[in-house]
């Protein structure tokens, strides 16, 4: 904000000119504006659709694999529980037979 009061210890005001300035000297690294602007071209648009279709296909495959692995994990957990129960039953049977043998 400009003030109408004159400032003390100030050199005469410089008028803005269109002189090129060396901003690197100030430690500033400005990039060219065109490096930041990306305008998609019409030739690139079909490629973007192909990339999105490929990505969609890969995601669908990943979801299918996840579902299959989740189902297999549930099946294996049930089988593991069944085998552990069977093992405990066999172990109890073997312990009973060994108890009878010790009695003979």
Helices and strands as residue ranges (DSSP letters): G 23-26, H 33-36, H 42-103
